[in-house]
Amino acid sequence: MVSDYIIGTAHAQSLGVGSGGAASLMQFLPLVAIFIIFYFLLIRPQQKRVSDHKTMVSNVKRGDTVVTGGGIIGKVTQVKDEEVEVEIAPNTRIKVVKSTLSDVRVKGEPANDIEKK
């Protein structure tokens, strides 16, 4: 009697597995939706920022005011392939790797309030 109940239950469960194609698709649908949301909210904006930074760094030219990753503000005096020479004070120049520039300000824009006078 008990074995008939167990066999009957197992047989009933196996009948439900036959229609699992649509059910398995519904299980993966939330994962796909999460990936799409992550792509549009995290991955795509980050790729755009990286692209904008590359463009900004490649367009740096002599006379631009730049801000380095360390927060140093200065004026570009020389541009090379991978480096720029930045004047941070009169007769004080440093070489900076282009990729470490965090901001390029337009030519002639003062770096701080003291230069506005």
Backbone bond lengths (Angstrom), bond angles and torsions (degrees), N, CA, C in turn:
res aa  C-N    CA-C-N  psi(-1)  N-CA   C-N-CA  omega(-1)  CA-C   N-CA-C  phi
1 M - - - 1.430 - - 1.517 112.16 -
2 V 1.318 114.71 -46.76 1.446 118.44 179.98 1.514 110.12 -68.38
3 S 1.339 117.38 -38.41 1.464 119.83 -179.79 1.526 110.74 -66.95
4 D 1.353 118.62 -33.07 1.460 120.70 176.06 1.531 110.67 -65.42
5 Y 1.303 117.31 -36.22 1.463 121.66 178.98 1.531 110.38 -66.92
6 I 1.336 117.20 -43.62 1.468 121.66 -179.26 1.525 110.08 -66.03
7 I 1.313 117.24 -44.45 1.467 120.77 -179.93 1.522 110.27 -65.52
8 G 1.300 117.42 -39.95 1.459 121.01 178.20 1.523 111.78 -64.84
9 T 1.317 117.20 -39.23 1.457 121.09 178.27 1.527 110.47 -67.38
10 A 1.321 117.98 -42.86 1.460 121.61 179.33 1.518 110.28 -64.41
11 H 1.295 117.77 -39.56 1.457 121.75 179.41 1.531 110.56 -66.16
12 A 1.310 117.26 -39.13 1.461 121.07 179.35 1.531 110.41 -67.55
13 Q 1.310 117.72 -36.88 1.462 120.38 178.76 1.520 111.35 -69.35
14 S 1.317 117.74 -35.78 1.454 119.77 -178.68 1.526 111.20 -70.11
15 L 1.302 118.90 -24.17 1.454 120.97 178.03 1.535 111.27 -69.20
16 G 1.299 117.95 -31.36 1.456 121.22 -179.58 1.524 112.83 -73.56
17 V 1.319 118.93 -20.69 1.454 122.87 -177.17 1.517 110.99 -72.94
18 G 1.292 119.12 -26.29 1.459 122.85 -177.67 1.517 113.17 -60.72
19 S 1.302 119.96 -29.77 1.461 122.90 -179.51 1.533 110.87 -98.97
20 G 1.336 117.80 32.80 1.456 122.04 -174.70 1.519 114.31 -83.74
21 G 1.328 120.45 -7.19 1.455 121.95 -179.16 1.512 112.05 -60.37
22 A 1.303 116.81 -49.86 1.463 120.98 179.59 1.530 110.86 -71.88
23 A 1.320 117.28 -33.49 1.455 121.06 -179.35 1.531 110.57 -68.41
24 S 1.331 117.38 -39.96 1.471 118.81 179.50 1.521 110.74 -69.04
25 L 1.322 117.09 -33.01 1.458 120.21 175.81 1.528 110.27 -65.42
26 M 1.294 117.47 -39.09 1.464 121.50 178.92 1.531 111.17 -68.70
27 Q 1.336 117.79 -25.42 1.459 120.13 177.17 1.528 110.94 -72.01
28 F 1.338 117.95 -35.18 1.458 121.43 -178.25 1.521 113.00 -86.49
29 L 1.300 117.56 -15.01 1.462 121.33 -178.84 1.541 112.74 -58.97
30 P 1.326 120.69 -44.29 1.475 119.44 176.67 1.531 112.86 -62.19
31 L 1.328 117.99 -36.62 1.459 120.53 177.77 1.524 111.51 -65.04
32 V 1.315 116.63 -41.28 1.462 121.10 177.57 1.526 109.87 -64.65
33 A 1.321 116.58 -42.66 1.463 120.63 179.35 1.534 110.92 -63.03
34 I 1.316 117.43 -40.61 1.464 121.00 178.49 1.521 110.26 -64.17
35 F 1.328 117.76 -42.64 1.467 120.81 178.53 1.530 110.65 -61.99
36 I 1.315 117.81 -42.24 1.472 121.20 179.31 1.525 110.23 -63.54
37 I 1.314 117.22 -42.38 1.468 120.76 178.68 1.527 110.20 -63.82
38 F 1.335 118.12 -44.78 1.464 121.03 177.77 1.528 110.83 -61.13
39 Y 1.330 117.08 -39.59 1.460 119.87 -179.58 1.525 110.74 -61.01
40 F 1.323 117.08 -48.43 1.460 119.53 -175.56 1.530 113.20 -77.29
41 L 1.323 118.40 -26.60 1.456 120.11 -178.30 1.525 114.07 -95.24
42 L 1.336 119.07 -25.68 1.461 120.98 -175.98 1.526 113.90 -120.47
43 I 1.308 117.61 -53.13 1.465 121.09 -171.68 1.517 111.71 -72.32
44 R 1.303 118.40 -49.87 1.466 121.62 -176.97 1.532 112.77 -63.29
45 P 1.336 120.36 -45.98 1.465 119.04 176.77 1.532 112.98 -62.15
46 Q 1.331 117.56 -35.95 1.458 120.44 178.50 1.524 110.28 -65.88
47 Q 1.329 117.85 -41.32 1.456 120.80 177.26 1.522 110.84 -63.10
48 K 1.321 117.39 -37.14 1.468 121.06 178.50 1.526 110.30 -66.76
49 R 1.335 117.70 -41.73 1.468 120.61 177.84 1.522 111.35 -62.40
50 V 1.316 117.38 -41.91 1.462 120.97 179.23 1.519 110.02 -64.26
51 S 1.320 116.86 -42.43 1.462 120.91 178.61 1.525 111.21 -63.67
52 D 1.331 117.32 -43.50 1.466 121.06 178.35 1.531 111.19 -63.31
53 H 1.331 117.21 -39.03 1.463 121.13 179.27 1.529 110.65 -65.46
54 K 1.340 117.25 -42.46 1.461 120.69 177.63 1.518 111.00 -60.55
55 T 1.316 116.75 -43.12 1.464 121.22 178.91 1.522 110.36 -63.89
56 M 1.317 117.11 -44.63 1.457 121.70 -179.29 1.530 110.60 -61.50
57 V 1.322 116.88 -45.07 1.457 121.08 -178.06 1.526 111.17 -68.95
58 S 1.309 117.15 -38.06 1.467 119.32 -179.24 1.526 111.86 -70.88
59 N 1.322 118.42 -22.79 1.466 122.03 -178.99 1.526 113.74 -94.94
60 V 1.339 118.31 6.14 1.460 120.21 179.75 1.536 108.62 -67.69
61 K 1.332 115.11 139.50 1.461 119.47 -178.43 1.522 109.92 -139.42
62 R 1.309 114.96 169.89 1.459 121.76 -177.99 1.528 109.43 -60.77
63 G 1.316 116.54 134.78 1.456 121.81 179.23 1.520 113.88 96.75
64 D 1.325 118.20 -12.87 1.468 121.04 177.94 1.528 110.19 -72.20
65 T 1.301 115.77 145.68 1.454 121.05 172.53 1.520 107.30 -91.91
66 V 1.338 116.01 127.95 1.459 120.72 -176.18 1.520 110.60 -124.16
67 V 1.319 114.85 157.99 1.463 122.78 174.01 1.521 106.34 -120.93
68 T 1.328 116.66 126.22 1.464 120.21 179.59 1.523 109.98 -83.50
69 G 1.312 115.25 171.43 1.457 120.51 177.86 1.512 112.38 -62.56
70 G 1.321 117.51 -26.38 1.461 121.81 178.60 1.513 113.33 -85.88
71 G 1.343 117.39 -1.63 1.453 121.03 177.00 1.514 114.21 93.61
72 I 1.326 118.28 8.76 1.455 121.57 179.34 1.524 108.78 -80.86
73 I 1.327 116.64 130.49 1.459 122.13 -179.70 1.521 107.66 -108.14
74 G 1.313 116.71 132.67 1.455 120.30 179.40 1.515 111.31 -162.61
75 K 1.316 115.00 178.41 1.457 122.21 -177.78 1.517 109.16 -108.22
76 V 1.320 116.82 134.25 1.457 122.45 -179.03 1.525 108.80 -72.54
77 T 1.345 116.03 127.38 1.460 120.47 177.88 1.515 112.19 -109.91
78 Q 1.338 117.26 -21.90 1.453 120.40 -179.60 1.520 108.57 -153.47
79 V 1.343 115.77 139.02 1.458 121.44 179.85 1.522 108.45 -119.60
80 K 1.329 116.42 128.20 1.461 122.67 175.12 1.523 107.64 -118.17
81 D 1.324 117.16 -172.42 1.461 120.92 -177.16 1.526 112.68 -60.65
82 E 1.318 116.70 -54.96 1.466 121.10 -176.07 1.522 113.19 -114.15
83 E 1.326 117.82 -3.40 1.462 121.20 -176.21 1.519 110.54 -131.32
84 V 1.319 115.02 158.00 1.457 121.63 170.41 1.523 107.29 -130.93
85 E 1.312 115.30 149.37 1.456 120.65 174.85 1.517 107.12 -101.21
86 V 1.320 116.27 125.77 1.457 121.96 -174.16 1.521 108.92 -118.11
87 E 1.322 116.30 129.75 1.453 121.41 175.66 1.519 107.69 -92.38
88 I 1.334 115.67 115.30 1.467 120.46 -175.84 1.526 111.85 -100.01
89 A 1.325 117.11 -15.74 1.464 124.19 176.42 1.527 106.14 -156.76
90 P 1.321 118.12 164.24 1.469 118.42 178.72 1.532 111.16 -55.55
91 N 1.334 115.06 124.83 1.472 123.29 -179.70 1.522 113.71 62.22
92 T 1.324 118.45 22.66 1.468 122.77 175.33 1.524 107.76 -124.06
93 R 1.332 115.04 109.33 1.466 120.24 -176.75 1.519 109.76 -122.37
94 I 1.312 114.64 143.00 1.464 120.41 176.63 1.519 108.63 -128.55
95 K 1.325 115.80 152.43 1.457 120.97 174.70 1.516 107.80 -96.60
96 V 1.321 115.20 134.14 1.455 121.22 -177.41 1.529 108.09 -129.77
97 V 1.317 116.40 138.66 1.459 120.80 174.71 1.526 108.06 -70.35
98 K 1.321 116.23 133.75 1.476 120.43 -175.37 1.524 113.14 -55.82
99 S 1.322 116.68 -40.30 1.468 119.13 -175.17 1.527 112.96 -66.85
100 T 1.344 117.76 -14.93 1.470 119.63 179.13 1.516 112.86 -88.74
101 L 1.319 117.78 -0.78 1.465 120.05 176.49 1.515 108.71 -72.08
102 S 1.315 116.09 130.27 1.459 118.92 -179.22 1.519 112.35 -99.57
103 D 1.347 117.72 -21.56 1.458 119.83 -179.95 1.520 108.81 -153.87
104 V 1.312 115.96 141.00 1.457 122.38 173.86 1.513 106.65 -120.55
105 R 1.314 115.30 117.99 1.457 120.23 -179.93 1.511 108.75 -94.37
106 V 1.315 116.81 156.57 1.456 120.26 -176.97 1.519 110.80 -66.27
107 K 1.322 115.09 154.48 1.460 120.55 -177.87 1.521 109.67 -61.30
108 G 1.318 115.57 133.71 1.448 120.90 177.51 1.515 114.18 89.61
109 E 1.315 118.67 -12.11 1.469 120.63 178.03 1.520 108.71 -74.63
110 P 1.317 118.28 129.32 1.464 119.49 -178.47 1.522 111.96 -65.06
111 A 1.318 115.34 145.81 1.459 120.81 -179.40 1.517 111.88 -77.79
112 N 1.341 117.49 -28.62 1.462 120.65 178.47 1.528 108.77 -154.08
113 D 1.324 117.27 -179.58 1.473 121.65 -175.09 1.525 112.96 -67.57
114 I 1.310 118.08 -27.45 1.468 120.61 -177.20 1.521 110.57 -64.88
115 E 1.325 117.90 -35.48 1.453 121.22 -177.78 1.522 112.35 -76.50
116 K 1.323 118.25 -12.15 1.482 120.85 -178.89 1.523 112.30 -72.95
117 K 1.324 117.97 -20.94 1.466 121.53 -176.69 1.499 112.32 -67.86
